[in-house]
Amino acid sequence: MKKLLLRWMSALRRERERIGVFASICLVGVLGFEAGTMVAGSAGAAPIVIEIPAAAPPIAAAEGVVAGVTATATDVAKKDCAFVGSRNSDLYHLPTCASAKRIKPENIVCFTDPEDAEKRGYRPGCLK
């Protein structure tokens, strides 16, 4: 036991500087943490509350009229439109295409056939 104690003492003497730096860093960290909790507790700040908004109300039927055919978000879902385009693009698609499903309801333009779309200046897009 005496040998073990002597080894520890010699190790402490050799590593005195490193141990002092480590102890100083730990002390500063603990004191900083405590100071922060004291300041936060005395400020009387209200806790942070994260609120999740309620579900958005359903989108009113946005209508786009082309060649007498009206398109709404539900029309595309029901596949009433033979071809779908966007007001922000010059492409037309089948309603089942991923591109057509990404069109915002207020920008939907409905076409009866490809000739109708091309007559209005649209060109073929996703037709799968």
C-alpha positions as CSV (number, residue, x, y, z in Angstrom):
1,M,0.0,0.0,0.0
2,K,2.9,2.3,0.8
3,K,4.4,1.7,-2.6
4,L,1.1,2.6,-4.3
5,L,0.8,5.8,-2.3
6,L,4.4,6.8,-3.2
7,R,3.7,6.2,-6.9
8,W,0.6,8.4,-6.7
9,M,2.6,11.2,-5.0
10,S,5.4,11.1,-7.6
11,A,2.8,11.1,-10.4
12,L,1.1,14.1,-8.9
13,R,4.4,16.0,-8.6
14,R,5.3,15.2,-12.3
15,E,1.9,16.2,-13.6
16,R,1.2,19.1,-11.3
17,E,0.9,21.7,-14.0
18,R,-1.5,19.7,-16.1
19,I,-3.6,18.8,-13.1
20,G,-3.7,22.5,-12.1
21,V,-4.8,23.6,-15.6
22,F,-7.5,20.9,-15.7
23,A,-8.8,21.8,-12.3
24,S,-8.9,25.5,-13.3
25,I,-10.9,24.8,-16.4
26,C,-13.4,22.7,-14.5
27,L,-13.8,25.4,-11.8
28,V,-14.4,28.1,-14.4
29,G,-17.0,26.0,-16.1
30,V,-18.9,25.2,-12.9
31,L,-18.8,28.8,-11.8
32,G,-20.0,30.0,-15.2
33,F,-22.9,27.5,-15.2
34,E,-23.9,28.5,-11.8
35,A,-23.8,32.2,-12.6
36,G,-25.9,31.6,-15.7
37,T,-28.6,29.8,-13.7
38,M,-28.6,32.5,-11.1
39,V,-29.1,35.2,-13.7
40,A,-31.8,33.3,-15.5
41,G,-33.7,32.6,-12.3
42,S,-33.6,36.2,-11.1
43,A,-34.8,37.6,-14.4
44,G,-38.2,36.0,-14.1
45,A,-38.3,35.3,-17.8
46,A,-41.3,33.4,-19.1
47,P,-40.5,29.9,-20.4
48,I,-40.3,29.4,-24.1
49,V,-43.5,27.9,-25.5
50,I,-43.5,26.3,-28.9
51,E,-47.0,26.3,-30.4
52,I,-48.0,24.1,-33.3
53,P,-50.5,25.9,-35.5
54,A,-53.9,24.4,-36.2
55,A,-54.4,22.8,-39.6
56,A,-54.8,25.2,-42.4
57,P,-58.4,25.7,-43.5
58,P,-59.2,24.0,-46.8
59,I,-58.2,25.9,-49.9
60,A,-61.1,27.6,-51.6
61,A,-61.6,26.3,-55.0
62,A,-59.2,28.2,-57.1
63,E,-60.4,28.4,-60.6
64,G,-58.6,28.6,-63.9
65,V,-60.7,28.9,-67.0
66,V,-59.2,27.9,-70.4
67,A,-61.4,27.2,-73.4
68,G,-64.5,27.1,-71.2
69,V,-63.2,24.3,-68.9
70,T,-62.9,25.2,-65.2
71,A,-60.2,23.5,-63.1
72,T,-60.1,23.3,-59.3
73,A,-57.9,21.3,-56.9
74,T,-60.6,18.7,-56.6
75,D,-60.9,18.4,-60.4
76,V,-57.3,17.3,-60.7
77,A,-57.7,14.9,-57.9
78,K,-60.8,13.4,-59.6
79,K,-59.0,13.4,-63.0
80,D,-61.8,15.4,-64.6
81,C,-59.2,17.3,-66.6
82,A,-57.8,15.4,-69.6
83,F,-54.6,17.5,-69.3
84,V,-53.3,20.0,-66.7
85,G,-51.0,23.0,-67.0
86,S,-49.8,25.7,-64.7
87,R,-50.2,29.4,-65.2
88,N,-46.5,29.8,-64.3
89,S,-45.2,27.3,-66.9
90,D,-45.6,26.5,-70.6
91,L,-45.9,22.7,-70.1
92,Y,-49.0,20.6,-69.9
93,H,-49.2,17.2,-68.2
94,L,-51.5,14.3,-67.5
95,P,-53.2,14.8,-64.1
96,T,-51.5,11.6,-62.8
97,C,-48.0,12.9,-63.4
98,A,-45.9,14.0,-60.4
99,S,-45.4,17.4,-62.0
100,A,-49.1,17.9,-62.2
101,K,-49.6,17.0,-58.6
102,R,-47.1,19.7,-57.5
103,I,-49.1,22.5,-59.2
104,K,-50.7,24.8,-56.7
105,P,-54.5,24.8,-56.9
106,E,-54.7,28.5,-57.7
107,N,-52.4,28.0,-60.8
108,I,-54.1,25.0,-62.4
109,V,-55.2,25.3,-66.0
110,C,-57.3,22.6,-67.4
111,F,-57.3,21.4,-71.1
112,T,-59.6,19.1,-72.9
113,D,-57.0,17.7,-75.4
114,P,-53.4,18.3,-76.5
115,E,-54.5,20.5,-79.4
116,D,-56.3,22.8,-76.9
117,A,-53.1,23.1,-74.8
118,E,-50.8,23.7,-77.8
119,K,-53.2,26.3,-79.2
120,R,-52.8,28.2,-75.9
121,G,-49.0,28.1,-76.2
122,Y,-48.3,25.1,-74.0
123,R,-45.9,22.3,-75.0
124,P,-45.9,18.6,-73.8
125,G,-44.4,17.9,-70.4
126,C,-45.0,14.7,-68.4
127,L,-47.4,12.6,-70.5
128,K,-46.9,9.2,-68.7
